[in-house]
Amino acid sequence: LSEMDFVELQHFCSKQGIIFLSTPFELRSAELLDRLQVPAFKISSGELTNLPLLKRIAAFGKSIILSTGMSNLSEIREAVDEIYAEGNRQLILLHCTSNYPTRPKDVNLRAMETMRRAFSVSIGYSDHTLGIEIAVAAVALGACVIEKHFTLDRNLPGPDHQASLEPDEFRSMVKAIRSVERALENGEKWARHSEIAVKKLSEKAWSLA
């Protein structure tokens, strides 16, 4: 794609209320995205060990969303240290399994908490499983970002379509995630307003017993 193509895509996203992001794989593309004033950089799992690219992107001073597929904690630590060395602490790590599609038994969602404890950063999940269940479960476990591939037709040729969601499925995933977010709330334990009437009836029944 040319730079003008990116400008047109960015303009279209703006009209649709979509935040425009793109994933650079080398320095020239990263600098193009910076000129376009993207609000954040998404870095793929395959570039986690590309320290010169991480260093340059971190220097832009914008939020970084870094996928961690195929990586162990020591490799992630080196990437995090490279980003922090540039004074950029606007980092979200995405747990990821780099298979297309990913089998549920290969997901290991609890690794999100391992990374959260190890690096004290916000954690998300890049999902390549079939369906929406694993992505929704990741939100229930604390993921603040979900990456999911999108396609207009899963039967199209190409490596990603099979592990992608079609429009109606994507809509269902977002709806389910929003429902889980509402259900999680703040963790405080107290009687809900909707429970008061039931509580009074229960107390009355107890007092009459």
C-alpha positions in Angstrom: 0.0 0.0 0.0 1.2 3.5 -0.7 1.2 6.3 1.8 -1.9 7.8 0.2 -3.6 4.4 0.6 -2.9 4.6 4.3 -4.2 8.2 4.4 -7.5 7.1 2.8 -7.9 4.2 5.1 -7.3 6.4 8.1 -9.8 8.9 6.8 -12.4 6.1 6.3 -11.8 4.8 9.8 -12.3 8.3 11.2 -15.7 8.6 9.5 -16.7 5.2 10.9 -15.6 6.0 14.4 -12.8 3.4 14.3 -9.4 4.0 15.8 -6.9 3.6 12.9 -3.9 1.3 13.8 -1.4 -0.6 11.7 1.4 -3.0 12.5 4.9 -2.0 11.1 7.4 -4.7 10.4 10.4 -2.4 9.7 11.6 1.2 10.5 10.3 2.8 7.3 6.7 1.7 8.0 7.0 2.7 11.6 8.1 6.2 10.6 5.2 6.4 8.1 2.7 5.6 10.8 4.2 8.2 13.1 3.8 10.8 10.4 0.1 9.7 10.2 -0.1 10.4 13.9 -1.5 7.0 14.9 -2.4 7.0 18.6 -0.6 3.7 19.3 1.6 1.1 17.7 0.7 -2.6 17.5 3.8 -4.8 17.3 3.5 -8.4 16.1 4.8 -11.4 18.0 7.4 -11.9 15.2 9.0 -8.5 15.9 9.3 -8.9 19.7 13.0 -9.7 19.4 13.6 -6.9 16.8 15.1 -4.6 19.3 16.1 -1.8 16.9 12.4 -1.6 15.8 11.2 -1.6 19.4 13.7 1.1 20.3 12.6 3.4 17.4 8.9 2.9 18.0 9.3 3.5 21.8 11.0 6.8 21.0 7.9 8.1 19.3 6.4 8.3 22.8 3.1 6.6 21.9 1.3 3.7 23.4 2.6 0.3 22.4 0.6 -2.9 22.2 3.1 -5.8 22.0 2.1 -9.4 21.1 4.1 -12.1 22.8 3.5 -15.3 20.8 6.4 -17.8 20.6 8.2 -15.9 23.4 9.3 -16.8 26.9 9.6 -14.5 29.9 13.3 -13.7 29.3 12.7 -12.6 25.7 9.7 -10.5 26.8 11.8 -8.9 29.6 14.4 -7.9 27.0 11.7 -6.3 24.8 10.1 -4.5 27.8 13.5 -3.2 29.0 14.3 -1.9 25.5 11.0 0.1 25.4 11.4 1.4 29.0 15.0 2.5 28.2 13.5 5.1 25.8 11.3 6.5 28.6 8.2 5.0 27.2 6.0 3.1 29.8 2.8 3.2 27.8 2.9 -0.6 27.2 0.3 -3.3 27.0 1.4 -6.9 26.5 -0.8 -9.3 24.6 -0.7 -13.0 25.5 -0.8 -14.9 22.2 -0.3 -18.4 20.7 0.9 -18.1 17.2 -1.1 -20.9 15.6 -3.8 -20.3 13.0 -6.2 -21.5 14.3 -5.1 -22.1 17.9 -6.5 -25.1 19.7 -8.0 -24.3 23.1 -5.5 -26.7 24.8 -2.7 -24.5 23.5 -4.1 -21.2 24.7 -2.9 -21.1 28.4 -4.9 -18.0 29.4 -3.3 -18.1 32.9 -0.1 -16.9 31.3 -1.8 -13.4 31.3 -1.5 -13.3 35.1 2.0 -14.6 34.9 3.0 -11.6 32.7 1.0 -9.2 34.7 2.9 -10.1 37.9 6.3 -10.3 36.1 6.1 -6.9 34.4 3.4 -4.9 36.2 1.7 -3.8 33.0 -1.7 -4.0 31.5 -2.4 -7.3 29.8 -4.5 -8.3 26.8 -5.0 -11.3 24.6 -4.5 -11.8 20.9 -6.9 -14.6 20.0 -6.5 -17.0 17.1 -8.9 -19.7 18.3 -12.1 -20.5 16.5 -15.3 -18.9 17.9 -15.6 -16.3 20.6 -15.5 -18.2 23.9 -11.8 -17.9 24.6 -11.7 -14.2 23.9 -14.6 -13.7 26.3 -12.9 -15.8 28.9 -9.8 -13.7 28.6 -11.8 -10.6 29.5 -13.2 -12.3 32.5 -9.6 -13.0 33.5 -8.6 -9.4 33.2 -7.6 -8.8 29.6 -8.0 -5.1 28.8 -7.4 -5.5 25.0 -8.7 -8.2 22.7 -7.2 -8.7 19.3 -9.3 -10.8 16.9 -9.0 -11.2 13.2 -11.9 -10.2 11.0 -13.0 -11.4 7.6 -16.0 -11.0 5.3 -15.8 -14.7 4.4 -14.0 -17.4 6.2 -13.8 -19.4 3.0 -11.5 -16.9 1.3 -8.0 -18.0 0.5 -5.2 -17.0 2.9 -3.7 -18.1 6.2 -5.8 -16.0 8.6 -9.4 -16.4 7.3 -10.1 -19.7 9.1 -9.2 -18.2 12.5 -11.1 -15.0 11.8 -14.7 -13.9 12.7 -17.3 -12.9 10.1 -19.3 -9.7 10.8 -22.2 -11.3 12.8 -19.8 -13.3 14.8 -17.6 -10.3 15.6 -20.7 -8.4 16.7 -21.7 -11.3 19.0 -18.2 -11.3 20.5 -18.3 -7.6 21.3 -21.7 -7.9 22.8 -20.6 -10.8 25.0 -17.4 -8.9 26.1 -19.5 -5.8 27.1 -21.8 -8.1 29.1 -18.8 -9.6 30.9 -17.4 -6.1 31.6 -20.6 -5.1 33.2 -20.7 -8.3 35.3 -17.1 -7.8 36.6 -17.7 -4.4 38.0 -15.4 -3.2 40.9 -15.2 -6.2 43.1 -16.7 -4.6 46.2 -19.1 -6.9 48.1 -22.4 -5.3 49.1 -26.1 -5.8 48.6 -27.2 -4.6 45.2 -30.1 -2.2 45.0 -32.0 -4.8 43.0 -31.6 -7.3 46.0 -33.1 -5.0 48.7 -36.7 -6.1 48.2 -35.6 -9.8 48.3 -33.5 -9.1 51.3 -36.4 -7.6 53.2 -38.6 -10.6 52.4 -35.9 -13.0 53.5 -35.4 -11.1 56.8 -39.2 -11.0 57.4 -39.5 -14.7 56.7 -36.7 -15.4 59.2 -38.2 -13.2 61.9 -41.5 -15.0 61.6 -39.9 -18.4 61.7 
